[in-house]
Amino acid sequence: MNGGRWASAPPAVRRVVAAAALVFVYGGVVHVVQLLMPRFGPQLALPGWLAFYFASLTLWDPVAALLLAARRVEGLALGCTVLVTDAAANWYANYVLDPAPGVTPGRIGQAVISVLAVGLVALTPWLTPWFTARPCAGGQAAEGHVPQRRRRS
């Protein structure tokens, strides 16, 4: 993310987007492993709709990562949607379906996903201008320059 589409974005924006994309790549790998090797997946009997949702993340996680890397605002929207719904689905699986008392690995994972969801949702207003604007004249943005939204006629 150092050149091309990301050349005009400040390093902090590039780092946040790269970290988010890596989170989605990691999530996609985890969901594929859980799908192919059930012993690494949830040890609970999940309702069909919830099992389908978790299986669908094998598609949505990598799509979110690719859209973020491609500097598409849809990647931010999809990323927020995936993380918020994943946190909610994991909450349901770990607090409603799982009768285990106290702290479990699933509950720790749910907490981490929730923190990531809140983080991406909170940073989206700061990130959005860098996804919706084109680079300034000369192809490079001036230091400290925040791109303006394009007006539609």
N, C-alpha and C positions, 0 to 999 in steps of 0.2 A: 504494500500500500504506500510505497514511497514515491511512486511516479505515476504517470498517466492520469487516470481519473482523479487521483488523490493528491496530485502535485500542489494544488491550490489550498488544500486543507491544512490547518495547523497541526503540528505533531500531536498535540493532546487529543484532537478529534480522531486522527488516524489510529492512535493507541487504543482509544475507547472502542472504536468500530472493530479494530482487529481483535481485541479481547472478546467482544460480543460474538464475532464470527467464530472464534475458536470455541466459545461456549456451545454454540449451535453444532459445530462439527463434533465436539465431544459428546453432546447429547444424542446426535444421530448415531454415533458409533455405539453408545451404551444401549440405545433402543434396538439396534440391529443385533447386538450380542444377546440381549434378552429375548429377542424373537427367535434366534437360531439356537440358543442354548438356554432353555427354560429354567435350568437350575440356577442361573444367574439373575432371573427375573423375580418378580414378586412371588412370595410363597403363599399368597392368599388366593382364594377362588374369587376372581374378579367378575363382575357382571359383564355381559357381552359388550355393552356400549363402552365401558371403561377399557376393556381389553382392546377394542377397536381403536379407541382414541390413542392409547399408548403405541399401538402398532402404526398408526398414521404418522406418528412423530418421526418414524424412519424416513418419511418423505419431507415433512414440514421443517424439521431441523436443518437438513442440508440446503433446502430451498432458501430459508431465511439467511443462512450463511452466505450463499452465493449472491443473493440480492443485496446484502450489506456490502460485500466485497465489490460489487458492481456499482456501488453508490446510487442505489435506487431507493427512493423514499418508501416504496412498498416493503423493502426489507425491514425498515424500522417498524412499520405497522404490523407486519407478520411476526417479527421478533417479539414485540410486546404482546401480541395475541397469544403466541405459542407459550411464552414464559408465564403469563398470567393464568392461562387455562391449565398449563402443566402444574403450576403450584396448587391450583384448586383441585385438580384431579388427584394429585398426590395427597393433599389434605384429606380428601374423601377416603382414599384407599388406606391411609395411615391412621386416621382418627375415627372414622366411622366403621370401616370394615375390619380393621385389625384390633383384636381384643387385648393385645399385649399391653401391660401397664408400663408407664414410664417412658424413658428415652429408648428408641430403637434406631437402627441404621436408617430405616425408611423415614422416620420422623426427622432425623438430622438432614437427610437428603431433601426432604420437603422444605425445611427451613432455609437451606442453601438456595433452592430454586426460588423461594419467595423473596429472598434478599436480591437475587439477580433480577427478578421481575420488577421489584420496586426500583432498583437502580436504573434499569433500562427505561422504564416509564418516566422516571424523574429526569433522566438525561435527554429524552427525546426532544423536548422543546429547544434545547441547546444545540443538538445535533442536526435537527431538521433543516435549518438554512443551508448547511453544507451539502445536503442531499438535493435540495430543490433549485439551487442557483448554479449558474454556469461560471467558470473562472472569469476573473476580471480581464480587462484589456491586456494583451500581451501574453495571455495564457497563465499568468501567475497572479495570485492575490497578494496585495500588499500586506506587510506584517500587521497583524491586528485587524485586518479588514474582515468584516462580517458581510458576506454576500447579501444583497437585497433580493427579496422575492420578486419574480417577474410578474408584471401586471398583465392580466388577460383582458383583451378588448372584447 
